Amino acid sequence: MQPYLQLNSHYIGKSHLDKEKPCEDYSLSYGDNSLSAAVISDGHGDGNCFRSAAGAKFACEICLSLLRQFQGINSHI
């Protein structure tokens, strides 16, 4: 399988810019000869959840890690 070209992006929306709030969303992409994946996490957007940006990044990293682990397990079956 030829790998796909991966592209991912996340940016600060207008409402966050107006309120001077950081981007709380995150995305990752990955590809090799047997797996192509895009992972997206939407932050909470609530002022009480001040770790939302870190949580979104952590969620994407863990998800991609689990997908790659599954890929490795699946390749041995």
N, C-alpha and C positions, 0 to 999 in steps of 0.2 A: 504494500500500500504506500503510495507516495504521500508524504505529509502535506497538509493544507497550509497555506499562509495564515498565520494567526495575527489578529489585531484586536486590541482591547483598549478601552479608554474610559475614564470617568472624569467628571468635571463638576465644578461648583455651579449650582443652578442660581437663577436670578433671585429667588426668595432668600437663599443663603447669602448671596452677595449684598442684598439690601439690608439684611440683619447682621452683616459682618460675621457670619457663622462659617466654620470650615466645611469642606466637603466630607461627608460621612459615608460615602459609598466607595466601593472598591471593586476591582475586576482584575482577573488574571487570565492568560491564555497559555496553552502549551501544545506542542506537537512534536511527534517523532514518526517513525515509519509505521507504527501500529496504533497510535492514539492521538486524537485531536480533541481538545477540550477547551471550553470557555466557561469560566466560573464568575458569577456576579453576586455581590452582596449589597443590599440596600441598608444604609444606616438608619437608626431610629428617628433622627430628626427632632428629638426632644431635648430641651436644655438640661433636664435632669439626668440624661444618659450621657455624661461627659466622656465616656470611654467608647462611644459608638463608632468612631472612625477606626480605632484600634481593633474593636470587635469585628468590624466588617472585613478588615485586612486579615485578621486571624482566621475568620471563617473561610475565606477564599483559600488561604494557604493550607489549612487542614483539609478542605475538600479536595484540592488538587493532589495533595499527598495521598489521600485515601484512594483516589482514582488511579494514581500511579501504582499503589500497592495492589489494587485489584487487577490492574493490567499485568503485573508480574505474576500473580497467582493464576490468572486466567491463561497465561502463556504456557504454563506447565501442565495444563489439563489436556 
